[in-house]
Every structure is written in structure tokens, then in C-alpha cells.
């Protein structure tokens, strides 16, 4: 069944807790999500990590997640990327190990906070209690499933998906994904920023591997990968 691209009316709603907040605009337009510092999630209590505000986008493709609201940038990012190979640290957002709520920021030299785990082996998908989207943005938000990411990946370009394309198609999509890279499992070293894009989904592949999504100049797809890698997340709202 075809879906019509129509504006959604969001009624003004405000939810504030000690850890997070989000609000809906009172006009026909995009939802705006925001959060402040949260201990154990934000990279540090420095002013650089205390406040974040995110525009959102309305999906319009078939399949799981294709009718939901998504953040228009990676969790923790200061701004949207300006190109598929944008390598600025502030636009990359924060990096997370699988099923861990602690965010890491990487300035190109060292991660903040100090890298902690080099191995994660546990028979678990990403638990909601450890989901940084849920913790920072509020109850409706979460990390997308691998099926939701696959639906986006397979959706045609004219519906806002990637058409199973490469990093250029990722950037030209509704989600405007870019090559934010990843943090190596052993020591948190930055890899591939400005070259490759990597995102976690909330699903497990094996006890030592999570389901990830990657894209580069020559293609894209989902794959199982070491849970100890640090990767960005893109949040979805139920």
C-alpha cells in the first residue's frame, strides 16, 4: 500500500525528568528532541556535552520503521553533516559499545571518557535499560532494530531510502547518514571517520557480535560485528 507524504500535526507536549526531556512542536512540522547531561551516559560533565537538541524527520518508506519519526543526526551530534565524508568530531555524534549506555566522544586523538572494555560476550540484545536513546530522550525513543535499518536500506531513493546504495546514497537519504567511522574494540582508537559509516542496531547476532549497519564508497549492508566496537546510533521514536 502506498503511503502519502503529508505533514503530521504534533500537539504540544512537554515531558521533563531529572535525566531527559523531549517536546513536540505546536505547529505542523518536525518534532524537536533534546536532553542535558546524564551521569553514566554523557561522555563527561563538561559543558561541551551537557545540552543537545535534535531536529527529526518523518520516514516515508515501506516496511518496519518506515512510518516513524527518526532523529535527523546521530545521537550526541552538535549539527548535521554537510557531506557524506564529513569528518568533524562534533557532527559524528557519540559512540557506544553494544548494550552499553556509556557514550564516548572522540576528538581525533583520544576518546572521552577513557576506554574501558575490550571484550563483550553476553547472550543479550540491546536491553532497554541500557538504550541511550531511551535514557536521554525519553520513553518513546529507542535504537532501531536490524529489520528497521534493512527496510530503510532497501527502500527506494524516491521514498527516502538508500536503494541498497553506497555512502553517497546514505547521505542523500531522508536520514542523511554520513561516514562517522567507529572506535576500535581494543583501545578505542578512531577508525574510518570521513571514509566509512557504521551504526549499531538493537539486535544481537551472536553472544559476542551485534547486528551493525555499514556503508562505504563501494556499497552497504548489515553484518554481525564485535560488540566491543564503539559505533554511533540513530534513534527512532515509537
N, C-alpha and C positions, 0 to 999 in steps of 0.2 A: 504494500500500500504506500503510495506517495505521501510525503509529508510536506505541508505548506510552510514556507518561511514567513512567519508572521511575528510581530512584536509581542512580547509577553508582558502583561501588566503585573508588576510586583507591588504588593501592598506594603506600606511602611511597617517594618517590624524591627525591633531592636532587642538583642539578647546580650547581656553583659554578665560575665562571671569574673572570678579573680584571675582566670587564665586566658580567656579569649573573648572575642566578640565578632559578630557579623551583622550587617544591616542590609536591608533591601531598599532600593530607591523608590520614591513615591510617584514616579512617572514611568512612562513606557520606555524602558531602557534597560541597560545591563545591571545586574547585581554587583555590588561592591563588597568585598570581603576584607577584613582587617584583623590584626592581632598585635599584641605587645609582647614583651619579654615573658617567657615561661621557663622557669627553672627546670633543668634536666632535658629541655628540648632546644631552646635557642642556643646558639654557639657560645655566647657569654653574656654577661650583664652589661657589656659596653653599650654606649649609646648607639653604636653602629648597627646593633642587632635588636633594638627594642621595639621599633614600630615598623610595620609593613602594611601596605594597602594594595589590594589586587583588583583590577578590573576582571570581568569574566566574559565568557562567550557562550552562546546558546548553540549546542550541537544540532545538526540537521542531516544526519546520515542514517541509513538502516542499521538495525542490529542493536545489541546491548550498548547502553550508554549513548546511543545516537539521538536521544531526545532530551538529554540532561544538560545542566549548566556545568561548565568547567572553568577553572582558573585560566586566564589568558597568558600566564607566565609560570615558571617553575616556583614552587614554594620557597620562600626566602629571597626571591629576586627583588631588586630595587626597581627594575624597569624591564620593559620588553626588549628582546634582542632586535638589533637593526639589520641583521643579515643572518644567513644560515650558518656562517662561520664566525659570528660574534664571539670574541674570546675574553671579554671583560668579566672580571670576577663578580661584580655586583649584579650583572644580568644573568649569570649562570644559576643563581639561587644556591640553596644549601644542599648538601649531600648526606645521604642516610645509608647505613647498613641495614640489611634486610631484617625486618621485625624488631628494629631498634628505634626508639623515639629521638635519640640524641642527634641533633643536626651538626654538621661540620661545614664551616666556611673555609675556602681555600683562596689565598691571595696570590697564588702562583708560586709561592715559596714553601709555606708550611700550612697545615690545617689548624683550624681553631674550632674546638679545643684540641688538646694533644690526642693523637691517635691511640685507641685503647685495645681493640680486638683485631687479631689477625686471622681468626678462625671462628665460624659459627656453624654448629651442627646441632639441629633440633628438628623434630618432626612437627613442624607447625607452619601454617601460612602466616600472613601478617595479622597479628591479633589487633583488634580494635583499640585495646587499651594502650598499645604502642604506636598507633597510627598518628603521625604528626599532623596530618590534615584534620583529623577528628579532634585532636587535642588543641591545636592552635586556632582553628576556625569555627569549631562548634559541632554539635551533634549531626547535622545533615551531611557533613563533609567526610570524605574518606579517600584513600588511594584507589584508583581504578583496578578492576580485575584484568586478567590477561585477555579474557574474551572481549571486554570493552575496548581495550587497546587494539586487539585484532580487528574489531569491527571498524574502528577509525582508520586503521592501516589499509584495510581492503576497500573502504568506501571510495567512490569516485571523486575526482578533484572538484567537479562541479557541485558536489554536495558537501564540500568542506573537508573531505578525507585526503589520504595520500595517494590513492590509486596504486598501492604497493610500490611506490617510487622510492627515490633517494632523499638525501638531506635537503635538497632544494625543494622537493615536494613537501617535505615535513614543514619547512619554513613557510611555504605558500599556502598551507592548510589553515583551517579555522583555528587550530591550536597554536600555530606559529612556533613549532618546536625548532630548536637550534642545537648546534654542536657544543653542548656544555661539558662534555667529557665525563670523567669518572675519577674516583680515588682508588688507588691500588690497595688490595686487601692486606698486604704485608705491612706497609708502613704509611699508608695514606697519601702517597705521592700522587700528584695530579697527572692524569694521562689524557691526551686526546682533546683537550679543550680547544675549540676552533677547528677541529677536524671531524670528530665523531660525536654523535648523540647517544646517550644511554639513559634509560628510565627504568625504575622498578615498577612492577605491578604488585598486587597484594597476594598473588598466588605462589604456592610452593611448587617446585619441580621435583626435587628430592630433598631429604633432610639437610644436605649441605649446599643445595642450589635453589635459588628463587627464579621465578619467571621474570625475565627482563625484556626490554624492547630496545633495539639498536638501529641506527641509521647512519650511513656514511655516503661518500660521493658515489659509491658503486652499488648501493642497494640498502635494503632494510628488512627487518623481521624480528620475531620473538625468539628467545633462546633461554635455556637454563644456564645459570651462572652462579659462581661462588657468592654465598650470602654475605661474606665479609667485605665485598666491594662497597664503596660509597658511591651512591648514584642519586641524581635528582629525582623528585617526584612531582607529578602534576595532579592536582586534586580535582575530584568530581563531587557534585552535590546531589543527594537523593531527593 
